[in-house]
Amino acid sequence: MPFYRHEENDLDSADGVGFSPEDVPRAVAVFGGYMVTKGMELAMHEHRKAQLVLTLRGVVRCEADQGVWIVPPRCAVWIPGNLPHSVSLAGNVEVYCLFVEPDAAPALPRRCCTLSISPLLERLLLHVAQMPVLYDVDGADGRIATVLLDQLSLAPVEKLNFPMPVDARLRRIAAAMMADPSDRATIDDWGRRMAVAPRTLTRALKRETGMSFGRWRRQLHILIALQRLAEGASVQTVALDLGYEGASAFVTMFRKALGKPPARYLADRRIAA
């Protein structure tokens, strides 16, 4: 993904030429902003540096480490260095990517995960995005970068991902469910569609994800719901879009998965933040 900064320095010129964050000789580098796009997909790639992807507007989906990460509000995806991943963007988005030198924050997770982002950490990220790329390590900007890494190391890990199996048949099912989350087909239905014994699909899914088919699909619905609700969609609208007969059935599923109904869950996250 090309990144652009307006500051003029040794790595970037004012004519808008992009450059790789791998070239920035600093502990952290933040790039991003508002992008007008009809959709964009970046194929599998990797970075030497670790990466945090924070979405403030729009839909950004990452696939990495045998999982799909749809970023809910107040969360970001953490991708360790040298881990292959793909990124897709839908619609107009505001996204920020933080790149971290491998030795700069050894306490950060070694696996891909979702991190809960506090308002303080979000403001620090946005502040660093406006700093010179080659900020003064020993000055005020350097101290801000250090505080950012301290706060990032304290960010709680959220279990909000959709496991993506290796099995080609299960990946076809996953892709179909993401394309049409309202499809209520059971594992038996999928077995008939694919001419595969449902028991075979169930065993493969359990082996690769540790989940039943119902829980696996529910996990995807939770991620999509959090994203849609954060964008302002009503519970009723989200319920119908996910194939539920009404809001009541959707709220029951949501409460079973996260312990609270959607409105309370989102309100408590804002209060906790």
Contacts in CASP RR format, 6 or more apart in sequence:
PFRMAT RR
TARGET T0000
AUTHOR 0000-0000-0000
METHOD contacts of the structure
MODEL  1
MPFYRHEENDLDSADGVGFSPEDVPRAVAVFGGYMVTKGMELAMHEHRKA
QLVLTLRGVVRCEADQGVWIVPPRCAVWIPGNLPHSVSLAGNVEVYCLFV
EPDAAPALPRRCCTLSISPLLERLLLHVAQMPVLYDVDGADGRIATVLLD
QLSLAPVEKLNFPMPVDARLRRIAAAMMADPSDRATIDDWGRRMAVAPRT
LTRALKRETGMSFGRWRRQLHILIALQRLAEGASVQTVALDLGYEGASAF
VTMFRKALGKPPARYLADRRIAA
1 42 0 8 1.000
1 87 0 8 1.000
1 97 0 8 1.000
2 18 0 8 1.000
3 18 0 8 1.000
3 19 0 8 1.000
3 20 0 8 1.000
3 21 0 8 1.000
3 31 0 8 1.000
3 32 0 8 1.000
3 97 0 8 1.000
4 16 0 8 1.000
4 18 0 8 1.000
4 31 0 8 1.000
4 32 0 8 1.000
5 12 0 8 1.000
5 31 0 8 1.000
5 133 0 8 1.000
6 14 0 8 1.000
6 16 0 8 1.000
7 132 0 8 1.000
7 133 0 8 1.000
8 14 0 8 1.000
9 132 0 8 1.000
9 133 0 8 1.000
9 134 0 8 1.000
10 134 0 8 1.000
11 19 0 8 1.000
11 23 0 8 1.000
11 24 0 8 1.000
11 133 0 8 1.000
11 134 0 8 1.000
12 18 0 8 1.000
12 19 0 8 1.000
12 133 0 8 1.000
21 29 0 8 1.000
21 31 0 8 1.000
21 47 0 8 1.000
21 49 0 8 1.000
21 97 0 8 1.000
21 99 0 8 1.000
22 47 0 8 1.000
22 48 0 8 1.000
22 49 0 8 1.000
22 99 0 8 1.000
24 99 0 8 1.000
24 133 0 8 1.000
24 134 0 8 1.000
25 134 0 8 1.000
26 101 0 8 1.000
26 133 0 8 1.000
26 134 0 8 1.000
26 135 0 8 1.000
26 137 0 8 1.000
26 145 0 8 1.000
27 100 0 8 1.000
27 101 0 8 1.000
27 104 0 8 1.000
27 137 0 8 1.000
27 145 0 8 1.000
27 146 0 8 1.000
27 149 0 8 1.000
28 98 0 8 1.000
28 99 0 8 1.000
28 100 0 8 1.000
28 101 0 8 1.000
28 104 0 8 1.000
28 128 0 8 1.000
28 145 0 8 1.000
28 148 0 8 1.000
28 149 0 8 1.000
29 98 0 8 1.000
29 99 0 8 1.000
29 128 0 8 1.000
29 133 0 8 1.000
30 96 0 8 1.000
30 97 0 8 1.000
30 98 0 8 1.000
30 99 0 8 1.000
30 125 0 8 1.000
30 126 0 8 1.000
30 128 0 8 1.000
30 129 0 8 1.000
30 131 0 8 1.000
31 96 0 8 1.000
31 97 0 8 1.000
31 99 0 8 1.000
31 129 0 8 1.000
32 95 0 8 1.000
32 96 0 8 1.000
32 97 0 8 1.000
32 129 0 8 1.000
33 94 0 8 1.000
33 95 0 8 1.000
33 96 0 8 1.000
33 129 0 8 1.000
34 57 0 8 1.000
34 92 0 8 1.000
34 93 0 8 1.000
34 94 0 8 1.000
35 89 0 8 1.000
35 92 0 8 1.000
35 93 0 8 1.000
35 94 0 8 1.000
35 95 0 8 1.000
36 92 0 8 1.000
37 89 0 8 1.000
37 91 0 8 1.000
37 92 0 8 1.000
37 93 0 8 1.000
38 91 0 8 1.000
39 88 0 8 1.000
39 89 0 8 1.000
39 90 0 8 1.000
39 91 0 8 1.000
40 88 0 8 1.000
40 89 0 8 1.000
41 86 0 8 1.000
41 87 0 8 1.000
41 88 0 8 1.000
41 89 0 8 1.000
42 86 0 8 1.000
42 87 0 8 1.000
42 88 0 8 1.000
43 86 0 8 1.000
44 84 0 8 1.000
44 85 0 8 1.000
44 86 0 8 1.000
45 84 0 8 1.000
45 85 0 8 1.000
45 86 0 8 1.000
46 81 0 8 1.000
46 82 0 8 1.000
46 83 0 8 1.000
46 84 0 8 1.000
46 85 0 8 1.000
47 79 0 8 1.000
47 81 0 8 1.000
47 82 0 8 1.000
47 99 0 8 1.000
48 81 0 8 1.000
48 82 0 8 1.000
48 102 0 8 1.000
49 81 0 8 1.000
49 99 0 8 1.000
49 100 0 8 1.000
49 101 0 8 1.000
49 102 0 8 1.000
50 78 0 8 1.000
50 79 0 8 1.000
50 80 0 8 1.000
50 81 0 8 1.000
50 99 0 8 1.000
50 100 0 8 1.000
50 102 0 8 1.000
50 105 0 8 1.000
50 108 0 8 1.000
51 78 0 8 1.000
51 79 0 8 1.000
51 81 0 8 1.000
51 97 0 8 1.000
51 98 0 8 1.000
51 99 0 8 1.000
51 100 0 8 1.000
52 76 0 8 1.000
52 77 0 8 1.000
52 78 0 8 1.000
52 79 0 8 1.000
52 97 0 8 1.000
52 98 0 8 1.000
52 100 0 8 1.000
52 115 0 8 1.000
52 125 0 8 1.000
52 152 0 8 1.000
53 60 0 8 1.000
53 62 0 8 1.000
53 71 0 8 1.000
53 76 0 8 1.000
53 77 0 8 1.000
53 79 0 8 1.000
53 87 0 8 1.000
53 95 0 8 1.000
53 96 0 8 1.000
53 97 0 8 1.000
54 71 0 8 1.000
54 76 0 8 1.000
54 95 0 8 1.000
54 96 0 8 1.000
54 97 0 8 1.000
54 98 0 8 1.000
54 117 0 8 1.000
54 122 0 8 1.000
54 125 0 8 1.000
55 71 0 8 1.000
55 76 0 8 1.000
55 93 0 8 1.000
55 94 0 8 1.000
55 95 0 8 1.000
56 94 0 8 1.000
56 95 0 8 1.000
56 96 0 8 1.000
56 122 0 8 1.000
57 92 0 8 1.000
57 93 0 8 1.000
57 94 0 8 1.000
57 95 0 8 1.000
58 89 0 8 1.000
58 90 0 8 1.000
58 91 0 8 1.000
58 92 0 8 1.000
58 93 0 8 1.000
58 94 0 8 1.000
58 231 0 8 1.000
59 70 0 8 1.000
59 89 0 8 1.000
59 90 0 8 1.000
59 91 0 8 1.000
59 93 0 8 1.000
59 227 0 8 1.000
60 71 0 8 1.000
60 87 0 8 1.000
60 88 0 8 1.000
60 89 0 8 1.000
60 90 0 8 1.000
60 93 0 8 1.000
60 95 0 8 1.000
61 68 0 8 1.000
61 69 0 8 1.000
61 70 0 8 1.000
61 71 0 8 1.000
61 87 0 8 1.000
61 88 0 8 1.000
61 89 0 8 1.000
61 90 0 8 1.000
62 68 0 8 1.000
62 69 0 8 1.000
62 71 0 8 1.000
62 77 0 8 1.000
62 79 0 8 1.000
62 85 0 8 1.000
62 86 0 8 1.000
62 87 0 8 1.000
62 112 0 8 1.000
63 69 0 8 1.000
63 85 0 8 1.000
63 86 0 8 1.000
63 164 0 8 1.000
64 77 0 8 1.000
64 79 0 8 1.000
64 83 0 8 1.000
64 84 0 8 1.000
64 85 0 8 1.000
64 86 0 8 1.000
64 112 0 8 1.000
65 83 0 8 1.000
65 85 0 8 1.000
65 111 0 8 1.000
65 112 0 8 1.000
66 163 0 8 1.000
66 164 0 8 1.000
66 165 0 8 1.000
66 166 0 8 1.000
66 208 0 8 1.000
67 112 0 8 1.000
67 161 0 8 1.000
67 162 0 8 1.000
67 163 0 8 1.000
67 164 0 8 1.000
68 161 0 8 1.000
68 162 0 8 1.000
68 163 0 8 1.000
68 164 0 8 1.000
68 174 0 8 1.000
68 178 0 8 1.000
68 220 0 8 1.000
68 223 0 8 1.000
69 77 0 8 1.000
69 112 0 8 1.000
69 114 0 8 1.000
69 160 0 8 1.000
69 161 0 8 1.000
69 162 0 8 1.000
70 162 0 8 1.000
70 223 0 8 1.000
70 224 0 8 1.000
70 226 0 8 1.000
70 227 0 8 1.000
71 77 0 8 1.000
71 114 0 8 1.000
71 227 0 8 1.000
72 114 0 8 1.000
72 158 0 8 1.000
72 160 0 8 1.000
72 223 0 8 1.000
72 226 0 8 1.000
72 227 0 8 1.000
72 230 0 8 1.000
73 226 0 8 1.000
73 230 0 8 1.000
73 266 0 8 1.000
73 269 0 8 1.000
74 116 0 8 1.000
74 117 0 8 1.000
74 118 0 8 1.000
74 122 0 8 1.000
74 269 0 8 1.000
74 270 0 8 1.000
74 273 0 8 1.000
75 114 0 8 1.000
75 115 0 8 1.000
75 116 0 8 1.000
75 117 0 8 1.000
75 158 0 8 1.000
75 160 0 8 1.000
76 114 0 8 1.000
76 115 0 8 1.000
76 117 0 8 1.000
77 112 0 8 1.000
77 113 0 8 1.000
77 114 0 8 1.000
77 115 0 8 1.000
78 108 0 8 1.000
78 109 0 8 1.000
78 112 0 8 1.000
78 113 0 8 1.000
78 114 0 8 1.000
78 115 0 8 1.000
79 85 0 8 1.000
79 112 0 8 1.000
80 108 0 8 1.000
80 109 0 8 1.000
80 110 0 8 1.000
80 111 0 8 1.000
80 112 0 8 1.000
81 102 0 8 1.000
83 112 0 8 1.000
85 112 0 8 1.000
89 95 0 8 1.000
96 125 0 8 1.000
96 126 0 8 1.000
96 129 0 8 1.000
98 125 0 8 1.000
98 128 0 8 1.000
98 148 0 8 1.000
98 152 0 8 1.000
100 108 0 8 1.000
100 149 0 8 1.000
100 152 0 8 1.000
104 149 0 8 1.000
105 149 0 8 1.000
105 152 0 8 1.000
105 153 0 8 1.000
107 153 0 8 1.000
108 152 0 8 1.000
108 153 0 8 1.000
109 115 0 8 1.000
109 157 0 8 1.000
112 161 0 8 1.000
113 157 0 8 1.000
113 158 0 8 1.000
113 161 0 8 1.000
114 157 0 8 1.000
114 158 0 8 1.000
114 159 0 8 1.000
114 160 0 8 1.000
114 161 0 8 1.000
115 152 0 8 1.000
115 155 0 8 1.000
115 156 0 8 1.000
115 157 0 8 1.000
115 158 0 8 1.000
116 155 0 8 1.000
116 156 0 8 1.000
116 157 0 8 1.000
116 158 0 8 1.000
116 273 0 8 1.000
117 125 0 8 1.000
117 155 0 8 1.000
118 151 0 8 1.000
118 155 0 8 1.000
118 273 0 8 1.000
119 273 0 8 1.000
120 151 0 8 1.000
121 148 0 8 1.000
121 151 0 8 1.000
121 152 0 8 1.000
121 155 0 8 1.000
124 144 0 8 1.000
124 147 0 8 1.000
124 148 0 8 1.000
124 151 0 8 1.000
125 148 0 8 1.000
127 144 0 8 1.000
128 141 0 8 1.000
128 144 0 8 1.000
128 145 0 8 1.000
128 148 0 8 1.000
131 141 0 8 1.000
131 144 0 8 1.000
131 145 0 8 1.000
132 141 0 8 1.000
135 141 0 8 1.000
135 142 0 8 1.000
135 145 0 8 1.000
136 142 0 8 1.000
137 145 0 8 1.000
160 222 0 8 1.000
160 223 0 8 1.000
160 226 0 8 1.000
161 219 0 8 1.000
161 223 0 8 1.000
162 174 0 8 1.000
162 178 0 8 1.000
162 216 0 8 1.000
162 219 0 8 1.000
162 220 0 8 1.000
162 223 0 8 1.000
163 208 0 8 1.000
163 209 0 8 1.000
163 210 0 8 1.000
163 211 0 8 1.000
163 216 0 8 1.000
163 219 0 8 1.000
164 171 0 8 1.000
164 174 0 8 1.000
165 171 0 8 1.000
165 174 0 8 1.000
165 204 0 8 1.000
165 205 0 8 1.000
165 208 0 8 1.000
165 209 0 8 1.000
166 208 0 8 1.000
167 204 0 8 1.000
167 205 0 8 1.000
167 208 0 8 1.000
169 194 0 8 1.000
169 196 0 8 1.000
169 201 0 8 1.000
169 204 0 8 1.000
170 201 0 8 1.000
170 204 0 8 1.000
170 205 0 8 1.000
170 208 0 8 1.000
172 194 0 8 1.000
173 190 0 8 1.000
173 194 0 8 1.000
173 201 0 8 1.000
174 220 0 8 1.000
176 183 0 8 1.000
177 183 0 8 1.000
177 217 0 8 1.000
177 220 0 8 1.000
178 220 0 8 1.000
181 220 0 8 1.000
181 221 0 8 1.000
181 224 0 8 1.000
181 241 0 8 1.000
181 242 0 8 1.000
181 243 0 8 1.000
182 240 0 8 1.000
182 241 0 8 1.000
182 242 0 8 1.000
182 243 0 8 1.000
183 243 0 8 1.000
184 243 0 8 1.000
185 193 0 8 1.000
186 213 0 8 1.000
187 198 0 8 1.000
187 201 0 8 1.000
187 202 0 8 1.000
187 205 0 8 1.000
187 213 0 8 1.000
187 214 0 8 1.000
188 198 0 8 1.000
190 196 0 8 1.000
190 198 0 8 1.000
190 201 0 8 1.000
191 197 0 8 1.000
191 198 0 8 1.000
191 201 0 8 1.000
194 201 0 8 1.000
201 213 0 8 1.000
202 212 0 8 1.000
202 213 0 8 1.000
205 211 0 8 1.000
205 212 0 8 1.000
205 213 0 8 1.000
205 216 0 8 1.000
206 212 0 8 1.000
209 216 0 8 1.000
211 219 0 8 1.000
218 253 0 8 1.000
218 257 0 8 1.000
219 257 0 8 1.000
221 242 0 8 1.000
221 253 0 8 1.000
222 254 0 8 1.000
222 257 0 8 1.000
222 258 0 8 1.000
224 238 0 8 1.000
224 241 0 8 1.000
224 242 0 8 1.000
225 238 0 8 1.000
225 242 0 8 1.000
225 250 0 8 1.000
225 254 0 8 1.000
225 262 0 8 1.000
226 266 0 8 1.000
228 237 0 8 1.000
228 238 0 8 1.000
228 241 0 8 1.000
229 235 0 8 1.000
229 238 0 8 1.000
229 262 0 8 1.000
229 266 0 8 1.000
230 266 0 8 1.000
233 241 0 8 1.000
235 247 0 8 1.000
235 250 0 8 1.000
235 251 0 8 1.000
235 262 0 8 1.000
235 263 0 8 1.000
236 246 0 8 1.000
236 247 0 8 1.000
238 250 0 8 1.000
238 262 0 8 1.000
239 246 0 8 1.000
239 247 0 8 1.000
239 249 0 8 1.000
239 250 0 8 1.000
239 251 0 8 1.000
240 246 0 8 1.000
242 250 0 8 1.000
244 250 0 8 1.000
244 253 0 8 1.000
250 262 0 8 1.000
251 261 0 8 1.000
251 262 0 8 1.000
254 260 0 8 1.000
254 261 0 8 1.000
254 262 0 8 1.000
254 265 0 8 1.000
255 261 0 8 1.000
258 265 0 8 1.000
259 265 0 8 1.000
260 268 0 8 1.000
END
